[in-house]
């Protein structure tokens, strides 16, 4: 499946599902945590 459609599907779940905002916040936090950890290991 195209990456764009995966993102659209994820956005729909986050916005339309009950508790979706919690899911979205968790996914966002995990994304930035991974990014931060990768940056630490690069130094």
Predicted model as a PDB file, atoms N, CA, C, CB and O in Angstrom, pLDDT in the B-factor column:
MODEL        1                                                                  
ATOM      1  N   UNK A   1       0.850  -1.186   0.000  1.00 58.00           N  
ATOM      2  CA  UNK A   1       0.000   0.000   0.000  1.00 58.00           C  
ATOM      3  C   UNK A   1       0.892   1.244   0.000  1.00 58.00           C  
ATOM      4  CB  UNK A   1      -0.965   0.001   1.233  1.00 58.00           C  
ATOM      5  O   UNK A   1       1.968   1.265   0.598  1.00 58.00           O  
ATOM      6  N   UNK A   2       0.418   2.251  -0.675  1.00 77.00           N  
ATOM      7  CA  UNK A   2       1.141   3.512  -0.760  1.00 77.00           C  
ATOM      8  C   UNK A   2       1.247   4.154   0.624  1.00 77.00           C  
ATOM      9  CB  UNK A   2       0.446   4.470  -1.750  1.00 77.00           C  
ATOM     10  O   UNK A   2       0.289   4.132   1.397  1.00 77.00           O  
ATOM     11  N   UNK A   3       2.408   4.722   0.931  1.00 82.00           N  
ATOM     12  CA  UNK A   3       2.644   5.358   2.242  1.00 82.00           C  
ATOM     13  C   UNK A   3       1.613   6.448   2.527  1.00 82.00           C  
ATOM     14  CB  UNK A   3       4.063   5.956   2.300  1.00 82.00           C  
ATOM     15  O   UNK A   3       1.169   6.623   3.661  1.00 82.00           O  
ATOM     16  N   UNK A   4       1.247   7.168   1.483  1.00 86.00           N  
ATOM     17  CA  UNK A   4       0.290   8.259   1.662  1.00 86.00           C  
ATOM     18  C   UNK A   4      -1.038   7.728   2.183  1.00 86.00           C  
ATOM     19  CB  UNK A   4       0.077   9.014   0.341  1.00 86.00           C  
ATOM     20  O   UNK A   4      -1.645   8.330   3.068  1.00 86.00           O  
ATOM     21  N   UNK A   5      -1.491   6.606   1.639  1.00 82.00           N  
ATOM     22  CA  UNK A   5      -2.772   6.042   2.056  1.00 82.00           C  
ATOM     23  C   UNK A   5      -2.705   5.473   3.469  1.00 82.00           C  
ATOM     24  CB  UNK A   5      -3.210   4.958   1.081  1.00 82.00           C  
ATOM     25  O   UNK A   5      -3.695   5.489   4.200  1.00 82.00           O  
ATOM     26  N   UNK A   6      -1.537   4.973   3.847  1.00 84.00           N  
ATOM     27  CA  UNK A   6      -1.370   4.497   5.222  1.00 84.00           C  
ATOM     28  C   UNK A   6      -1.516   5.663   6.192  1.00 84.00           C  
ATOM     29  CB  UNK A   6       0.006   3.808   5.406  1.00 84.00           C  
ATOM     30  O   UNK A   6      -2.139   5.530   7.245  1.00 84.00           O  
ATOM     31  N   UNK A   7      -0.943   6.799   5.833  1.00 84.00           N  
ATOM     32  CA  UNK A   7      -1.046   7.981   6.691  1.00 84.00           C  
ATOM     33  C   UNK A   7      -2.479   8.498   6.745  1.00 84.00           C  
ATOM     34  CB  UNK A   7      -0.108   9.085   6.194  1.00 84.00           C  
ATOM     35  O   UNK A   7      -2.943   8.928   7.802  1.00 84.00           O  
ATOM     36  N   UNK A   8      -3.174   8.461   5.629  1.00 84.00           N  
ATOM     37  CA  UNK A   8      -4.568   8.902   5.592  1.00 84.00           C  
ATOM     38  C   UNK A   8      -5.413   7.995   6.479  1.00 84.00           C  
ATOM     39  CB  UNK A   8      -5.111   8.905   4.137  1.00 84.00           C  
ATOM     40  O   UNK A   8      -6.252   8.471   7.244  1.00 84.00           O  
ATOM     41  N   UNK A   9      -5.190   6.690   6.373  1.00 82.00           N  
ATOM     42  CA  UNK A   9      -5.929   5.740   7.201  1.00 82.00           C  
ATOM     43  C   UNK A   9      -5.655   5.943   8.675  1.00 82.00           C  
ATOM     44  CB  UNK A   9      -5.583   4.325   6.809  1.00 82.00           C  
ATOM     45  O   UNK A   9      -6.574   5.904   9.493  1.00 82.00           O  
ATOM     46  N   UNK A  10      -4.393   6.159   9.018  1.00 81.00           N  
ATOM     47  CA  UNK A  10      -4.030   6.394  10.411  1.00 81.00           C  
ATOM     48  C   UNK A  10      -4.672   7.680  10.923  1.00 81.00           C  
ATOM     49  CB  UNK A  10      -2.503   6.461  10.566  1.00 81.00           C  
ATOM     50  O   UNK A  10      -5.187   7.720  12.040  1.00 81.00           O  
ATOM     51  N   UNK A  11      -4.641   8.721  10.112  1.00 82.00           N  
ATOM     52  CA  UNK A  11      -5.256   9.991  10.507  1.00 82.00           C  
ATOM     53  C   UNK A  11      -6.761   9.822  10.725  1.00 82.00           C  
ATOM     54  CB  UNK A  11      -4.993  11.073   9.439  1.00 82.00           C  
ATOM     55  O   UNK A  11      -7.322  10.396  11.659  1.00 82.00           O  
ATOM     56  N   UNK A  12      -7.411   9.039   9.870  1.00 81.00           N  
ATOM     57  CA  UNK A  12      -8.849   8.804  10.023  1.00 81.00           C  
ATOM     58  C   UNK A  12      -9.148   8.078  11.331  1.00 81.00           C  
ATOM     59  CB  UNK A  12      -9.389   7.994   8.836  1.00 81.00           C  
ATOM     60  O   UNK A  12     -10.094   8.422  12.039  1.00 81.00           O  
ATOM     61  N   UNK A  13      -8.337   7.076  11.643  1.00 79.00           N  
ATOM     62  CA  UNK A  13      -8.535   6.337  12.897  1.00 79.00           C  
ATOM     63  C   UNK A  13      -8.336   7.261  14.083  1.00 79.00           C  
ATOM     64  CB  UNK A  13      -7.570   5.136  12.989  1.00 79.00           C  
ATOM     65  O   UNK A  13      -9.125   7.249  15.028  1.00 79.00           O  
ATOM     66  N   UNK A  14      -7.277   8.064  14.033  1.00 75.00           N  
ATOM     67  CA  UNK A  14      -6.965   8.957  15.149  1.00 75.00           C  
ATOM     68  C   UNK A  14      -8.079   9.980  15.347  1.00 75.00           C  
ATOM     69  CB  UNK A  14      -5.622   9.673  14.908  1.00 75.00           C  
ATOM     70  O   UNK A  14      -8.455  10.278  16.481  1.00 75.00           O  
ATOM     71  N   UNK A  15      -8.603  10.514  14.259  1.00 78.00           N  
ATOM     72  CA  UNK A  15      -9.605  11.573  14.385  1.00 78.00           C  
ATOM     73  C   UNK A  15     -11.018  11.050  14.630  1.00 78.00           C  
ATOM     74  CB  UNK A  15      -9.598  12.417  13.147  1.00 78.00           C  
ATOM     75  O   UNK A  15     -11.823  11.729  15.267  1.00 78.00           O  
ATOM     76  N   UNK A  16     -11.329   9.860  14.135  1.00 80.00           N  
ATOM     77  CA  UNK A  16     -12.711   9.386  14.197  1.00 80.00           C  
ATOM     78  C   UNK A  16     -12.982   8.374  15.305  1.00 80.00           C  
ATOM     79  CB  UNK A  16     -13.080   8.782  12.892  1.00 80.00           C  
ATOM     80  O   UNK A  16     -14.109   8.274  15.789  1.00 80.00           O  
ATOM     81  N   UNK A  17     -11.969   7.630  15.707  1.00 76.00           N  
ATOM     82  CA  UNK A  17     -12.186   6.589  16.709  1.00 76.00           C  
ATOM     83  C   UNK A  17     -12.253   7.200  18.103  1.00 76.00           C  
ATOM     84  CB  UNK A  17     -11.072   5.530  16.643  1.00 76.00           C  
ATOM     85  O   UNK A  17     -11.558   8.171  18.399  1.00 76.00           O  
ATOM     86  N   UNK A  18     -13.101   6.618  18.960  1.00 77.00           N  
ATOM     87  CA  UNK A  18     -13.105   7.066  20.362  1.00 77.00           C  
ATOM     88  C   UNK A  18     -11.728   6.795  20.966  1.00 77.00           C  
ATOM     89  CB  UNK A  18     -14.232   6.341  21.191  1.00 77.00           C  
ATOM     90  O   UNK A  18     -11.175   5.710  20.784  1.00 77.00           O  
ATOM     91  N   UNK A  19     -11.190   7.743  21.661  1.00 78.00           N  
ATOM     92  CA  UNK A  19      -9.855   7.589  22.220  1.00 78.00           C  
ATOM     93  C   UNK A  19      -8.768   7.828  21.190  1.00 78.00           C  
ATOM     94  CB  UNK A  19      -9.699   6.216  22.811  1.00 78.00           C  
ATOM     95  O   UNK A  19      -7.590   7.596  21.461  1.00 78.00           O  
ATOM     96  N   UNK A  20      -9.148   8.282  20.032  1.00 76.00           N  
ATOM     97  CA  UNK A  20      -8.190   8.492  18.960  1.00 76.00           C  
ATOM     98  C   UNK A  20      -7.144   9.538  19.285  1.00 76.00           C  
ATOM     99  CB  UNK A  20      -8.905   8.880  17.718  1.00 76.00           C  
ATOM    100  O   UNK A  20      -5.999   9.442  18.846  1.00 76.00           O  
ATOM    101  N   UNK A  21      -7.541  10.536  20.054  1.00 78.00           N  
ATOM    102  CA  UNK A  21      -6.577  11.574  20.410  1.00 78.00           C  
ATOM    103  C   UNK A  21      -5.484  11.007  21.305  1.00 78.00           C  
ATOM    104  CB  UNK A  21      -7.279  12.746  21.110  1.00 78.00           C  
ATOM    105  O   UNK A  21      -4.324  11.408  21.210  1.00 78.00           O  
ATOM    106  N   UNK A  22      -5.857  10.073  22.172  1.00 80.00           N  
ATOM    107  CA  UNK A  22      -4.866   9.421  23.028  1.00 80.00           C  
ATOM    108  C   UNK A  22      -3.935   8.579  22.169  1.00 80.00           C  
ATOM    109  CB  UNK A  22      -5.553   8.545  24.110  1.00 80.00           C  
ATOM    110  O   UNK A  22      -2.720   8.593  22.366  1.00 80.00           O  
ATOM    111  N   UNK A  23      -4.503   7.845  21.215  1.00 80.00           N  
ATOM    112  CA  UNK A  23      -3.695   7.036  20.298  1.00 80.00           C  
ATOM    113  C   UNK A  23      -2.743   7.918  19.502  1.00 80.00           C  
ATOM    114  CB  UNK A  23      -4.597   6.234  19.344  1.00 80.00           C  
ATOM    115  O   UNK A  23      -1.562   7.598  19.364  1.00 80.00           O  
ATOM    116  N   UNK A  24      -3.251   9.016  18.982  1.00 80.00           N  
ATOM    117  CA  UNK A  24      -2.425   9.930  18.202  1.00 80.00           C  
ATOM    118  C   UNK A  24      -1.297  10.524  19.031  1.00 80.00           C  
ATOM    119  CB  UNK A  24      -3.278  11.041  17.626  1.00 80.00           C  
ATOM    120  O   UNK A  24      -0.163  10.627  18.563  1.00 80.00           O  
ATOM    121  N   UNK A  25      -1.605  10.912  20.254  1.00 84.00           N  
ATOM    122  CA  UNK A  25      -0.575  11.476  21.122  1.00 84.00           C  
ATOM    123  C   UNK A  25       0.494  10.435  21.441  1.00 84.00           C  
ATOM    124  CB  UNK A  25      -1.199  12.011  22.418  1.00 84.00           C  
ATOM    125  O   UNK A  25       1.681  10.756  21.500  1.00 84.00           O  
ATOM    126  N   UNK A  26       0.074   9.198  21.645  1.00 86.00           N  
ATOM    127  CA  UNK A  26       1.033   8.127  21.929  1.00 86.00           C  
ATOM    128  C   UNK A  26       1.940   7.877  20.730  1.00 86.00           C  
ATOM    129  CB  UNK A  26       0.297   6.833  22.310  1.00 86.00           C  
ATOM    130  O   UNK A  26       3.156   7.764  20.884  1.00 86.00           O  
ATOM    131  N   UNK A  27       1.360   7.793  19.547  1.00 84.00           N  
ATOM    132  CA  UNK A  27       2.153   7.572  18.342  1.00 84.00           C  
ATOM    133  C   UNK A  27       3.129   8.719  18.103  1.00 84.00           C  
ATOM    134  CB  UNK A  27       1.241   7.402  17.130  1.00 84.00           C  
ATOM    135  O   UNK A  27       4.283   8.496  17.736  1.00 84.00           O  
ATOM    136  N   UNK A  28       2.665   9.931  18.312  1.00 86.00           N  
ATOM    137  CA  UNK A  28       3.522  11.099  18.137  1.00 86.00           C  
ATOM    138  C   UNK A  28       4.666  11.096  19.143  1.00 86.00           C  
ATOM    139  CB  UNK A  28       2.705  12.384  18.273  1.00 86.00           C  
ATOM    140  O   UNK A  28       5.811  11.381  18.792  1.00 86.00           O  
ATOM    141  N   UNK A  29       4.354  10.777  20.386  1.00 90.00           N  
ATOM    142  CA  UNK A  29       5.395  10.722  21.417  1.00 90.00           C  
ATOM    143  C   UNK A  29       6.430   9.654  21.083  1.00 90.00           C  
ATOM    144  CB  UNK A  29       4.774  10.445  22.799  1.00 90.00           C  
ATOM    145  O   UNK A  29       7.629   9.881  21.248  1.00 90.00           O  
ATOM    146  N   UNK A  30       5.983   8.498  20.618  1.00 91.00           N  
ATOM    147  CA  UNK A  30       6.914   7.428  20.248  1.00 91.00           C  
ATOM    148  C   UNK A  30       7.799   7.852  19.084  1.00 91.00           C  
ATOM    149  CB  UNK A  30       6.149   6.151  19.885  1.00 91.00           C  
ATOM    150  O   UNK A  30       8.993   7.556  19.065  1.00 91.00           O  
ATOM    151  N   UNK A  31       7.212   8.540  18.121  1.00 90.00           N  
ATOM    152  CA  UNK A  31       7.976   9.006  16.963  1.00 90.00           C  
ATOM    153  C   UNK A  31       9.105   9.938  17.396  1.00 90.00           C  
ATOM    154  CB  UNK A  31       7.052   9.722  15.963  1.00 90.00           C  
ATOM    155  O   UNK A  31      10.251   9.768  16.981  1.00 90.00           O  
ATOM    156  N   UNK A  32       8.776  10.922  18.230  1.00 91.00           N  
ATOM    157  CA  UNK A  32       9.789  11.878  18.654  1.00 91.00           C  
ATOM    158  C   UNK A  32      10.789  11.257  19.621  1.00 91.00           C  
ATOM    159  CB  UNK A  32       9.131  13.080  19.296  1.00 91.00           C  
ATOM    160  O   UNK A  32      11.952  11.660  19.648  1.00 91.00           O  
ATOM    161  N   UNK A  33      10.354  10.287  20.411  1.00 93.00           N  
ATOM    162  CA  UNK A  33      11.277   9.592  21.316  1.00 93.00           C  
ATOM    163  C   UNK A  33      12.315   8.816  20.502  1.00 93.00           C  
ATOM    164  CB  UNK A  33      10.502   8.630  22.267  1.00 93.00           C  
ATOM    165  O   UNK A  33      13.503   8.848  20.822  1.00 93.00           O  
ATOM    166  N   UNK A  34      11.871   8.121  19.448  1.00 93.00           N  
ATOM    167  CA  UNK A  34      12.801   7.389  18.583  1.00 93.00           C  
ATOM    168  C   UNK A  34      13.782   8.354  17.915  1.00 93.00           C  
ATOM    169  CB  UNK A  34      12.027   6.585  17.511  1.00 93.00           C  
ATOM    170  O   UNK A  34      14.981   8.083  17.835  1.00 93.00           O  
ATOM    171  N   UNK A  35      13.258   9.473  17.442  1.00 90.00           N  
ATOM    172  CA  UNK A  35      14.090  10.471  16.773  1.00 90.00           C  
ATOM    173  C   UNK A  35      15.153  11.009  17.729  1.00 90.00           C  
ATOM    174  CB  UNK A  35      13.223  11.626  16.233  1.00 90.00           C  
ATOM    175  O   UNK A  35      16.314  11.174  17.351  1.00 90.00           O  
ATOM    176  N   UNK A  36      14.746  11.281  18.968  1.00 91.00           N  
ATOM    177  CA  UNK A  36      15.670  11.808  19.974  1.00 91.00           C  
ATOM    178  C   UNK A  36      16.742  10.776  20.312  1.00 91.00           C  
ATOM    179  CB  UNK A  36      14.905  12.219  21.248  1.00 91.00           C  
ATOM    180  O   UNK A  36      17.918  11.117  20.442  1.00 91.00           O  
ATOM    181  N   UNK A  37      16.336   9.514  20.454  1.00 90.00           N  
ATOM    182  CA  UNK A  37      17.292   8.452  20.779  1.00 90.00           C  
ATOM    183  C   UNK A  37      18.296   8.245  19.655  1.00 90.00           C  
ATOM    184  CB  UNK A  37      16.559   7.145  21.065  1.00 90.00           C  
ATOM    185  O   UNK A  37      19.477   8.011  19.913  1.00 90.00           O  
ATOM    186  N   UNK A  38      17.836   8.330  18.410  1.00 87.00           N  
ATOM    187  CA  UNK A  38      18.750   8.201  17.277  1.00 87.00           C  
ATOM    188  C   UNK A  38      19.754   9.353  17.272  1.00 87.00           C  
ATOM    189  CB  UNK A  38      17.965   8.165  15.946  1.00 87.00           C  
ATOM    190  O   UNK A  38      20.929   9.160  16.960  1.00 87.00           O  
ATOM    191  N   UNK A  39      19.295  10.522  17.612  1.00 85.00           N  
ATOM    192  CA  UNK A  39      20.171  11.684  17.633  1.00 85.00           C  
ATOM    193  C   UNK A  39      21.237  11.535  18.726  1.00 85.00           C  
ATOM    194  CB  UNK A  39      19.351  12.969  17.852  1.00 85.00           C  
ATOM    195  O   UNK A  39      22.386  11.930  18.526  1.00 85.00           O  
ATOM    196  N   UNK A  40      20.865  10.970  19.872  1.00 82.00           N  
ATOM    197  CA  UNK A  40      21.808  10.759  20.967  1.00 82.00           C  
ATOM    198  C   UNK A  40      22.889   9.763  20.569  1.00 82.00           C  
ATOM    199  CB  UNK A  40      21.075  10.269  22.218  1.00 82.00           C  
ATOM    200  O   UNK A  40      24.057   9.956  20.907  1.00 82.00           O  
ATOM    201  N   UNK A  41      22.523   8.713  19.865  1.00 80.00           N  
ATOM    202  CA  UNK A  41      23.503   7.697  19.489  1.00 80.00           C  
ATOM    203  C   UNK A  41      24.439   8.197  18.396  1.00 80.00           C  
ATOM    204  CB  UNK A  41      22.797   6.431  19.026  1.00 80.00           C  
ATOM    205  O   UNK A  41      25.548   7.682  18.258  1.00 80.00           O  
ATOM    206  N   UNK A  42      24.017   9.183  17.622  1.00 72.00           N  
ATOM    207  CA  UNK A  42      24.860   9.742  16.561  1.00 72.00           C  
ATOM    208  C   UNK A  42      25.994  10.588  17.126  1.00 72.00           C  
ATOM    209  CB  UNK A  42      24.018  10.580  15.606  1.00 72.00           C  
ATOM    210  O   UNK A  42      27.057  10.693  16.516  1.00 72.00           O  
ATOM    211  N   UNK A  43      25.771  11.184  18.275  1.00 61.00           N  
ATOM    212  CA  UNK A  43      26.791  12.088  18.868  1.00 61.00           C  
ATOM    213  C   UNK A  43      27.982  11.334  19.403  1.00 61.00           C  
ATOM    214  CB  UNK A  43      26.183  12.917  19.992  1.00 61.00           C  
ATOM    215  O   UNK A  43      28.915  11.943  19.926  1.00 61.00           O  
TER     216      UNK A  43                                                      
ENDMDL                                                                          
END                                                                             
